[in-house]
Amino acid sequence: MTLDEIAAMDKPTLTPAEVAAVIGCDPQDLRVQAWTAPEKLGFPTTIIGHRVRFPRLPFIQFMTGEK
């Protein structure tokens, strides 16, 4: 998965696996960070029950440096 592929999607949120593929880390590391210190990620996190999701547009803005 690339950032361009994520930008072409129309769904509002991304899974940890999708974000991890772009960042180059383990999806579980993103889940743990979202639960313990989400402010350190640099982009918003949504936790629904036990599921972690990341809003797609803010993630793209973070990766491209847009405000």
Residue, then its C-alpha position, 0 to 999 in steps of 0.5 A: m500500500t502506498l500513500d497514493e493508493i490511500a489518497a485514491m480511496d474513498k473510505p473515511t478511515l484507515t486500519p493500522a495495517e494500511v497506515a503501517a504499510v506506508i510508514g514502514c512499521d508493525p501494525q501492532d506498534l500503531r495500535v499500542q501507540a494509539w492506546t497509550a500515547p496517541e498524541k505522539l503519532g502526529f495524526p488523529t486516532t479513533i478508537i471504537g471499542h477495541r478497534v483502532r482506526f485513523p482518519r484518512l484525510p488527516f493522515i494524508q495531510f500529516m504525511t504530505g506536510e499539509k496543514 
